Amino acid sequence: MESPVTKSDVNLQKMREIKRLKSVEDKRVGSEVFDRITLQTLYKLANQGYIHLLNGAISTGKEANVFKGADDEGNLVAVKIYRVTTSDFKKMQYYIQGDPRFNVRSNSKRQLINNWVLKEFKNLNRAYDAGVKVPKPIIAKNNILVMEFIGDEDGIPARLMRQTEISNPECVANKILDYVKKLYNDAKIVHGDLSGFNILMEDDEPVIIDLSQGLVVDHPLARELLNRDIDNLIKDFKKMGIEISKDEIKRKIMDL
């Protein structure tokens, strides 16, 4: 039987193997994502059973990459890794200041990112507990967030709503508005960047993702961001053939 140390060493080696990327550009990106502290954090998560295997990227963004992984029991997970070198720190500070859940006084970029990850984890927890369809958060540690994998049992990730042909647009639109209502009234948060680019389609079920910017409803910027979310949804719904006004959406969300 493998000892815990041996098992962790094997896990870490598996993770290091994904750094062996082919092109020069991929090597540059790989070094940005898997710096020393990130690898140490992955090692600890592997030792705790949260990540047994880390596979290819599901999505690649300016600030974070999302990888498909598996835990010790073989369950698929999504592993979101924020990059210290390319993250937009001014944006992060803008959205985290004034949030009563965080008191960030340090100018350390890494500490800011760690708080940003914790913020997304807490927002996902709030949303999940309120009955909103989001990836179930599992653990946040430093610049890494582990959460439920959204996709099929073969490991194929769900597609973005913007990339999907919706078979029942009215049903999907109503579900999204119901989730936004639950976010606002029950979870007490505003998404802040909601659009078809941050909604996955799992079969015919919309799944809201990327709640890192989400703000508590009594935050000074919350109403402004809610209006932006509503404007984005109106545009997305129109592309789906659904016409709805801003006032109608506000009435649905706030029970006006």
C-alpha positions in Angstrom: 0.0 0.0 0.0 1.3 3.4 -1.0 2.3 5.7 1.9 0.7 9.2 1.9 4.1 10.7 1.1 4.7 8.4 -1.9 1.1 9.1 -3.1 1.6 12.9 -2.8 4.9 12.7 -4.7 3.2 10.8 -7.5 0.4 13.3 -7.6 2.8 16.2 -7.8 4.8 14.6 -10.5 1.5 14.2 -12.5 0.9 17.9 -12.1 4.4 18.8 -13.1 4.0 16.7 -16.3 1.4 19.1 -17.6 4.0 21.8 -17.6 5.9 20.1 -20.4 4.2 22.0 -23.1 5.3 21.9 -26.7 5.6 25.5 -28.0 7.6 28.4 -26.7 4.3 30.3 -26.1 2.8 27.5 -24.2 5.9 27.2 -22.1 5.6 30.9 -21.3 2.0 30.5 -20.3 2.8 27.4 -18.3 5.4 29.1 -16.3 3.0 32.0 -15.6 0.3 29.5 -14.3 2.5 27.0 -12.5 4.9 29.1 -10.5 6.6 27.7 -7.4 3.9 28.7 -4.9 1.1 27.4 -7.1 2.9 24.0 -7.4 3.3 23.9 -3.7 -0.4 24.6 -3.2 -1.3 21.9 -5.8 0.9 19.5 -3.8 -1.0 20.3 -0.6 -4.4 19.9 -2.3 -3.2 16.6 -3.7 -2.1 15.5 -0.3 -5.5 16.3 1.1 -7.3 14.3 -1.6 -8.8 17.2 -3.5 -6.8 16.7 -6.7 -5.4 13.3 -7.8 -5.0 14.2 -11.4 -4.9 17.5 -13.3 -5.7 17.4 -17.0 -6.1 19.8 -19.9 -7.4 23.3 -19.8 -11.2 23.9 -20.0 -10.7 27.6 -20.5 -7.9 30.1 -20.7 -8.3 33.7 -19.7 -6.1 36.7 -19.0 -6.3 36.2 -15.2 -7.0 32.6 -14.7 -7.0 29.1 -16.3 -9.6 26.5 -15.6 -8.4 22.9 -15.8 -10.2 19.6 -15.6 -9.1 17.4 -12.8 -10.1 14.4 -10.7 -10.1 13.9 -6.9 -8.9 10.8 -5.0 -12.3 9.2 -5.5 -12.3 9.7 -9.3 -14.9 12.5 -9.3 -14.3 15.1 -11.9 -13.5 18.6 -10.6 -12.7 22.0 -12.1 -9.5 23.6 -10.9 -9.3 27.4 -11.4 -5.8 28.8 -11.1 -5.3 32.6 -11.0 -2.1 33.9 -12.4 -0.1 36.5 -10.4 1.8 37.8 -13.4 -1.2 38.8 -15.6 -4.1 39.5 -13.2 -5.8 42.9 -13.3 -5.0 44.1 -9.8 -6.7 47.5 -10.2 -9.9 45.8 -11.1 -9.6 43.4 -8.2 -9.0 46.2 -5.7 -12.0 48.1 -7.2 -14.4 45.2 -6.6 -13.0 44.0 -3.2 -12.8 47.4 -1.5 -16.0 48.2 0.4 -16.9 44.5 0.8 -17.4 44.1 4.5 -16.3 40.5 4.3 -12.7 41.5 3.4 -10.2 43.9 5.0 -7.4 44.1 2.5 -4.8 46.6 3.6 -1.7 45.0 2.1 -0.3 46.0 -1.3 0.8 42.4 -1.9 -0.4 41.3 -5.3 -0.4 37.6 -4.2 -2.4 38.4 -1.0 -4.9 40.3 -3.1 -5.3 37.4 -5.5 -5.7 35.0 -2.5 -8.5 37.2 -1.2 -10.1 37.4 -4.7 -10.2 33.5 -4.8 -11.7 33.4 -1.3 -14.3 36.0 -2.5 -15.3 33.8 -5.4 -15.5 30.8 -3.1 -17.7 32.6 -0.6 -20.0 34.0 -3.4 -20.4 30.5 -4.9 -21.3 29.1 -1.4 -23.9 31.8 -0.9 -25.3 31.2 -4.4 -25.3 27.4 -4.0 -27.0 27.6 -0.6 -29.7 29.9 -2.1 -30.6 27.3 -4.7 -28.8 29.0 -7.6 -27.4 26.6 -10.2 -23.6 27.2 -9.9 -20.6 25.0 -9.7 -20.5 23.6 -6.1 -17.4 25.1 -4.4 -15.1 22.6 -2.8 -12.1 24.4 -1.5 -10.1 27.6 -2.0 -6.5 27.7 -1.2 -4.1 30.6 -2.1 -4.6 31.3 -5.8 -6.5 28.0 -6.5 -10.2 27.3 -6.4 -11.5 23.7 -6.7 -15.2 23.3 -7.7 -17.7 21.0 -9.3 -17.0 20.1 -12.9 -19.9 21.2 -15.2 -20.1 18.8 -18.1 -21.0 15.2 -19.0 -19.9 12.0 -17.4 -17.3 11.5 -20.2 -15.5 14.7 -19.1 -16.7 16.9 -22.0 -17.1 20.4 -20.5 -20.5 22.2 -20.9 -20.5 25.0 -23.5 -21.1 28.6 -22.9 -24.6 29.9 -23.5 -23.3 32.3 -26.2 -21.9 29.2 -28.1 -25.1 27.1 -27.7 -28.2 26.8 -29.8 -31.0 27.0 -27.2 -33.9 24.7 -27.8 -36.3 26.3 -25.4 -35.3 30.0 -25.0 -38.2 31.1 -22.9 -37.6 28.4 -20.4 -33.9 29.1 -20.2 -34.5 32.9 -19.8 -37.0 32.3 -17.0 -34.6 30.0 -15.2 -31.8 32.6 -15.5 -34.0 35.4 -14.1 -35.1 33.1 -11.3 -31.5 32.5 -10.4 -30.7 36.2 -10.5 -33.7 36.8 -8.2 -32.3 34.2 -5.8 -28.9 35.7 -6.0 -30.3 39.1 -5.1 -32.9 38.2 -2.5 -31.6 35.1 -0.9 -27.8 35.0 -1.4 -27.7 38.8 -1.1 -25.2 39.3 -3.9 -25.1 40.7 -7.4 -23.1 38.8 -10.0 -21.5 41.9 -11.6 -20.4 40.4 -14.9 -23.4 38.3 -15.9 -23.8 37.5 -19.6 -23.9 34.6 -22.0 -20.1 34.4 -21.6 -20.6 33.5 -17.9 -23.4 31.0 -18.2 -22.8 27.4 -19.1 -25.5 25.2 -20.6 -25.6 21.7 -19.1 -28.2 20.0 -21.3 -31.0 22.6 -21.1 -30.0 23.9 -17.7 -28.2 27.2 -17.3 -25.3 27.2 -14.9 -24.0 30.6 -13.7 -20.2 30.8 -13.4 -17.4 33.2 -12.5 -18.8 35.0 -9.4 -15.4 36.5 -8.6 -16.7 40.1 -9.1 -19.9 39.5 -7.2 -20.7 42.1 -4.6 -23.0 42.0 -1.6 -26.3 43.9 -2.3 -25.5 46.7 0.2 -22.2 47.5 -1.5 -22.1 51.0 -3.0 -21.5 49.6 -6.5 -24.1 46.8 -6.3 -27.0 48.6 -8.0 -24.8 49.9 -10.8 -23.6 46.3 -11.5 -27.1 44.9 -11.3 -28.2 47.3 -14.0 -25.2 46.2 -16.1 -26.1 42.6 -15.6 -29.7 43.3 -16.7 -28.6 45.2 -19.8 -26.3 42.2 -20.8 -29.2 39.7 -20.2 -31.5 41.8 -22.4 -29.0 41.6 -25.3 -28.5 37.9 -24.8 -32.3 37.2 -24.6 -32.9 39.2 -27.7 -30.4 37.0 -29.6 -32.5 34.0 -28.4 -35.7 35.6 -29.7 -36.9 36.8 -26.3 -38.0 40.4 -26.0 -38.1 41.8 -22.4 -37.7 45.2 -20.9 -35.4 46.4 -18.1 -38.4 47.3 -16.0 -39.9 43.8 -16.5 -36.7 42.2 -15.3 -36.4 44.4 -12.3 -39.9 43.6 -11.3 -39.2 39.9 -11.6 -35.9 40.2 -9.6 -37.1 42.6 -6.9 -40.8 41.7 -6.7 -41.7 45.3 -7.5 
